[in-house]
Amino acid sequence: STLHSVKYLYTAMSDPSQGLPQFVVVGYVDDQVFIYYDSNSRKVQPRVSWVEELGKKHPQFWDTSTQKVRGTEEVLRADLETMRTCYNQSEGLHTWQWMCGCELREDGSKGGFSRYGYDGRTFITFDKETLTWVAANPQGEITKKKWDAIPGYNQGWKIYLEEECIEWLEKYLSYGKEMLLRTDLEHFPKLLEMLQEIDDSWRRDGEVWLQDSFRGSVAPNADGTYHYWLSIRINAQERDYYRCHVEHDSLREAVDVALK
């Protein structure tokens, strides 16, 4: 089983509303949020005291981290536009997410992963044992062929996950281990995997209604929680006929929410 881990969740969003940023990064050590970045502040910011201490001893840490994330932001936001074009989606909220990380296990072995998702569904996953990408759908096959064909690209990912990422995890643990091992702290909920599916739909008089409905996707908030979007275009006079139906493993029973 996993002893310690570091994970990063990157989310690029199209057309966010209510002041939500278009790009968010949340970093976790042992499922505790330790860094945060969004396109509004454009700076990597600490979320726990021990990473602040790391920053004091290594002043370049924040500037270097910020520059790297800004570069990744440009790439992922461009990827999102490519995905929208691929799926012929010119409007509405859509997300392109990348999750990567590594772990130290109790038996001394190491693990690592890198995967991408579009609108909360798996798109492509890296298999570091075979040094190939595994597509989850026909669109992903195009990306797989492209990435697998780049000389040294997949080998570079294997090295990052098994070496550089582990080195950073060990450094984080050296600063945060005392806090991470304490049991009296309120930890953030278990990291919600971007690939964990939510069964959702609009219902009209109890029947599934797909017309003029738009799928939402799981996206992170600044405090480590998550939000999910599902929208529909209807005649305002008929709003009482519609309900948003949600099923998820964390719910004891399905939820039906009326339009307000």
N, C-alpha and C positions, 0 to 999 in steps of 0.2 A: 504494500500500500504506500501511498504518497506520504513522505515525511515533511518536505517543504517544497514550495513551488512559487514561481513568479509568472504572472500572466498579464498580457496587455490586450485590451479590446479597443480597436479603432473603429469609429463609426462616422461615415460621411452621409449626410442627409440632404435630399433635394426638397426645396420648398417647405422648410420647417415653419411652424407658426408659433404664436405666443412667445416670441422672443427667444426660442430655442436656437442654439448655435448650429451652423451647418456642418461642423466637424468637432468630434469629441474623442479624447483618448483617456482611458482610465487604466491605471496600473495597479496590480494586486500582488501582495506577497502573502502567501498562506490565506488567500481570500480576504485580506484586509486591504482596503484602498490606501495606497501610499503616495501616489502622484495623480495629478489631473491636469488636462490641457483642453482648451476649446478655442474655436476660431474667433471668439470675441476678445479674449485676453491675449491670445497668441503667445502664451508663456506656460512652460511646464511649472506647476505649482505643487508644493508639498501638502500632504494631507495628514501626516503623522509627525511627531516630534523627532523621531530617530532619523528620518531622512533629512530633516533640517540640519541635524548634527553632521550628517555625511556631507551636506552642501557647504557647511562651514569649514570642514577640513579639506574639501576639494572644491574650491570656488568656481572652477571651470565646469563643474557638473551641470549646473542649471543652464548655462549658455549653450554648452555642447548638446544637452538633451533637447533644448528648445529648437536649436537649428536642425537637428535630425528629424524631429517631429514635424516641423514646418515643411521640410522636404517631402516627408511621407504624406502630409496633408495634400500637397499639390498632386501627387501621384494618385492617391485614392479618390480625390474629387474628380480627377480626369477619368479614372476608371468608372466612377458612378455614371458620368455622362455617356460613356461608351455602353454601359449596361442598359441605360434607358433607351438608347438608340437601338440596341440589339433586340430589346423586347417591345420596341415601338411604343414607348410610354413618354409622352411629352409633358405631362402634368401630374400633379399629385405628389404625395410624400412617398419617397422610396429611399432605401438604405443600402449601402455597400459597406460590409463589415469585414474586418480582418482581426482574427484572434491568433496570437502566438504566445509561446511560453515554454518553460522547461521545469523539470522537477527532479528532486533527489528522493529516492525511495528508501524504505527501511532496510532493504536487503543490500543497499549500497549501489544499486544500479541507477542509471539516469534515463530520463525520458524527455521528449520534446515534441512540439506540434506546431503546425502553421496551417490555418484554413481560412477560407473566405466564404461569405454568405451574402446573398442578395435577397432583400425583403424578408429576412429572418429564416431563409432556407439555405441549406448547404449548397455551395456552388462548386468548390474545388478544395481538395485537401492534399497536403504534402505527406508522402510516405517516405520517411528518411531511411528506411531499411532497403527499399528497392530504388531509392533515388529517383522517384517519379511522382508526378501529380495524378491524383485520382479524381476524375470529373463525376459530378453527381447528376448531370443532365446533358443533353446534346449541346447546349451553348457552352458548357464547361469543357467539352471535348476540344473546341477550337483553342481555348486558352491553354489547355494541357499540352497540345501539340506545339504551341508556340513556346511555352516555358521549357518543356522537355528538350527542345531543340537548341536552346541557348547554351553554348559551351561553358561548363563550369558553374552554371547557375544553381543547379540542384545540389552539387557538391558543396557549394558555398553555404547553402541553407543548412546542410547537415553539420558543417563545421560550426556555424553560428549556434545552432540548437544544442549541440553536444559540448561545446567549449566556451564560447564567449558568453552565451546566456547563463550557463552554469556558474561562470566566474562572477557575473553580476549578482546572481542569486546568493552566492556565498558571501559577497561583500555586503549585500543588504542584510543578511542574517547576522553578520558580525556587528552591525549597528543596531538592529532591531530585535535580536533574539530574546532579550530580556522581556520586552513588551509582548512579543508574539507568543511567548510561552506562558504568559500570565493568564489565569482563568477568570479573573474578576472583571475583565474588560468586555465591553459589549462589541462583539465583532459584527461586521456587516454581514448580511445574509449570504449564504453560499452563492458563489458567482453563477449568475444565470447564463448558461451557455447560449450563444446566439443561435445555435442550431436546435435548441429545445422548442419543439413545435407547440403552438397555441392553436386550438381548434376554434375558429371564430367564424361568424357569419351574420348577415342581416336576415331577420325573419319578418315576413309580412303575414299577419294572421296565423303565425305558427309555422309557415312554410319558408324554406330557404329562398332568399331573394337576391339574385346576382346582378340584376339590371342596374346600371349606373352606380355600382358599388366599387370601392377602392380599398385594396388591402393595405393594412398598416404593417409595421414591423417593430421588432424589439429594438429599443435604443436607450442608452444610458443617460441618467441625470447626474448632476454634479455631486450629489451626496451618495452615489453608489447604488441607488435604486434604479429602476427601469420604467419606461413607459411604452405603451403600445397604441397604435392608431388604427382605426377602421372608420371609413367615412362612406356616405351615400348621398346621392343627389335625388331629392324627392319634391313633390308638391307639398308645400307647408300645410295645406289643409288636410293632408292625409297622414300627418306625422304620428297620430295616435295608433295607426295600424302597424307601426314598425317597432322592432326590438333588436337590440344588439345582443347576440347569443355568444357566450364565451365558455369554453371548456378547457381545463388545464389540470395537470396532476396535483397542483398545489391546492386546488379547490375541492371541497367536499362534495359539491354538486354544481351543476351548470348554473351560470348566472345569465339572466335576461334583464337588460337595462333599457328603460324607455327613453325616447328622445326628449330632451328638455327644451 
